[in-house]
Amino acid sequence: MTAARPLLFAALAASVFAAQDSSRPIDLTITEGTAMAAAMSPDGTIAIDLLGRLWLLPISGGVAKRITPDLLEARLPSWSPDGESIAFQGYGDDGAWHIYTIRWDGTNLRALTSGEFDDREPAWSHDGSRIAFSSDRYGGISTIWQLAVGTGEVRRLTTRDGWMPAWSPNDRQITFVSGDEGVPRPAPGLWTIDASGRERLLRPSFSAAAPAWSPDGTQLAYTTGESTLEVSTPLKPGVASIARDEDVFPFRPQWLSATEILYTADGRIRRRSLTGRVETIPFRANLTLQRSTYTIAHRPLEPTTLQRVGGIVTPVVSPDGRAVAFVALGDVWVMPVDSRNGDPFKVTNDAAVELDPAWSPDGTALAFSSDRSGRMELWMHDFRANRDTALTRGGGRISGAAWSPDGNHIAFVEDRHRIGVVTVYPDAHAMVVPEFVSRAEIGRPTWSADNHVIAAGDLFAYSNRYREGLNQLVMHGVDPAGVYSSVVFPSHSSGNRDDTGPVWSPDGFRMAFATEGRLWSVNVDGKGSPTAPPSSIAEDAPESPSWEGDTRHIVYQTPNGLRRILSDGGSPDSIPIDLGWRPSPPPERVVVHAGHIFDGVFEGLRNESDIVVEHGIIREIASHRDELHAGVVVDAGEEIVMPGLIDMDARLNQDDGAAFGRAFLAYGITSVRIPAINPYVALEQRESFDAARRPGPRLFIAGDPFDGMRVYDRGSVSIASDEQLVRELDRARTLDIDFFATNVRLPDRYQRQITDFAHRIGKPVLSQELYPASEYGVDGAVHLRTRRAYADIVDLVAKSGMALTPTIGVQGGFNARVTGDRSLLFDRRFSLYPLPLVSALTDLATARRQPALDAALKPLESSLVAIHAAGGRILAGSDAPAIPYGLGLHVELESFVHAGLTPFEALQTATVNAAQALGLERELGTIEPGKLADLTFLGGDPLLDIKNTRDVKRVMKGGRVYVVTDLLNR
């Protein structure tokens, strides 16, 4: 292990230089800023936080000079009273926001705070001795703190939740915004705290964003979440809205005099007098992007030879240590640990989806989840009777089985958010779990040795203001009843709430879990509280730890196979798995007789034509001739044939079972890009589809997304060090993922290293930010997060070549388009959706149209159109299952057209544009000879009405035909 590490570091270093040598510079001049804050020094120098960097310019405007370094995100500047330094909130390598200062000339950069907590929104006192800021250091809420500049001492000022502090002119009070949460009768608004610690409400408001006092202390200006600038006299009725017709950014305004205010709005820096005079301060900021010029490498989409199984999912060792159960190719398997005792064999053999096998304590039965009944329920296989028994018959969505040590009960996860228990045997005592529904998706349950406590990984957010946090344990006591928490790895996540534990040992005195690229063991008491710090026992990208019954050994999964290790550490033994699968061959010849063809290249329809497909490849497109109709003929003479659709942003909820693949195909979607998925689960899905174990689209996967120390998504990888990052990159390369994805809390330095490495091996990178990701070559971004994008965002996307997947649907577009759409009531494909979703869609379809929904989307739609008009590459992605599989992509296309794109332009975002972003423009995206026969058959002209794209009659993937009615029947 240690010998290999320098080689991996060397490979990573080499990737940096390789990427630098194969890049091209792009120069940009930025004249507008999106979500930009501004502050003026005593001598009239303005600091702005444009694109996450601090820039300075004179009060008259002009060329801005950048003063903060690369890879340090800088926001919300606040000048020192002497004009020598600027305080700001900065996000660096450790994955937390801290308060920094920097001199006006860019020297003497210092972090004034440190640690795991987020410190934000600094405000320098008028005497220069203190900086007020908000922090999540206390009690799970954001509160106001004070830092002594001379000593670095920090202390908490408020107990009430608060943010965006502002000093009164005499520095005796601090005004802040508060939601006033956690009290019986909350009073949100602008609050103030004085030197004695007394807090009082100055101005009730649900939308106040950031306050500032006038120089004489008689008036208060504040921005709002409704994009306005207000001025009021504290404790007196009445508010003057002085900038209601602008898009005012929700940051701290600044009084320049008793009658003039500096603020940012409409992408500009503004000075406004109370009498109504407005002046815009122009600026120009020059920056250079380094864009990679590599070629995307990809695997064969239609393999023809025997393939090694890579999708080994949730392996678990038997209590006696002699066998391992796992899921692969759509079924539950059992494999002897010693190959001399036999070959792997199937426990199930059907087209259903199976999940999460769990051994009974005596090893005579396996519990698992299966959707064989149409819903994901809990089942048990009895090896002695060779019989399967359904243990639940409710609403489905059951996963994560865990058998109690006494063998009488099985705990499970219901709908990813709550723990349930089923009694296995009728004569066993009943067990009731305390009612507790988590806000986040939870992990797989595990039992204490005395059967009295069930533990499950859950997300512990740092504050009520932001959703990210650490993964720790929620303990569900059943005897006595109660819910409490256990932090087994302080300041770190203990597992990822997927399949990395923690898992309780059979003797009840240890837990094992995987995090930060290592396998850990921690001593605990009977209630699950740690009695010592955790110990690292393996560092080979472990996952799925499970204990043997003697508590001496742990079996776990790595990218290179299964391993067995002593619970105290040591050199692990390999457990080889030798399974293969054969791709389902495409038909030798299929001829599609099409009434019309939309080829995705030209904005128009071809007349009656024949498409000749051989071995899944389009060989010829010709005017209709009877002599071409040899072999299998698909009569689509009344249909319009177009390229198969590609959803460029979707997720997998395993609770949906086989409906996941069927729904996408039923809506004409032949390819799906998934930026966040357990790689073993993704490989199992793809291998099951390609081996024809169940129907589904082509899958392009990134594996688990890379994130910072704080996470939100289940499965996110917390990057804690350069050493770990190297291991994670090697894991991704070994598992042959299609691209890399990064999340919002990943520090920029790590994202840059990932990008350099990915491009060196020919893989794209997808981010959730535009800058500085675009500066060092990231290929694409998901989610247009700002309601209104200004020229900085427009130019970044258009000129960098980044591909943007805006996901309008999840930001209100889906509800806006389907509310009142009664055609949904006749969509037979809803049979593939769970009943609560069908009920919700029915309610939307029968509701009245709501113009307010469209009005709220206007800024986002305008941004989309501006980016497209400037030449930006737009991709269609649904973010399913946040909105429904299949239908969500169609509604996204309809949202694009509603925004102002033509149907042809919208369709390109889900066909040719998507294929180019995948590096597969020679194989997918259009109907042309030599390309794969991925086709969608429609009942109406999509160029005439984009909603006709919903009217899918059948779909073809590599020459294989799926009729919609058949996809609805299992």
Secondary structure by P-SEA (a helix, b strand, c coil): cccaaaaaaaaaaaaaaaaaacbbbbbbbbccccbbbbbbcccbbbbbbcccbbbbbcccccbbbbcccccbbbcbbbbcccccbbbbbbbccccbbbbbbbccccccccccccccccccccccccccccccccccccccbbbbbbbcccccbbbbccccccccccccccccbbbbbbcccccccccccbbbbcccbbbbbccccccccbbbbccccccccccccccbbbbbcccccccccccccccccccccccccccbbbbbcccccccccccbbbbbbbbbbbbcccccbbbbbbccccccccccccccccccccccccbbbbbcccbbbbbbcccccccccccccccccccbbbbcccccbbbbbbcccccbbbbbbbccccbbbbccccccccccccccccccbbbbbccccbbbbbbcccccbbbbccbbbbcccccbbbbcccccbbbbbbbbcccccccbbbbbbbbbcccccccccccccccccccccccccccccccccccccccccbbbbbbbcccccccccccccccccccccccccccccccccccccbbbbcccccbbbbbbbbbbbbccccccbbbbbccccccccccccccbbbbbbcccccccccccccccccccccccccbbbccbbbbcccccccccccaaaaaaaaacccbbbbccccaaaaaaaaaaaaaccccccbbbbbccccccccccccbbbbbccaaaaaaaaaaaaaacccbbbbcccccaaaaaaaaaaaaaabbbbbccccccccccccccccccccccccaaaaaaaaaacbbbbcccccccccccccccccccccccccccccaaaaaaaaaaaaccccaaaaaaaaaaaaaaaaaaaabbbbbbbcccccccaaaaaaaaaaaaaaacccaaaaaaaacaaaaaaacccccccccccccccbbbbbcccccccccccccccccccccbbbbaaaaacc
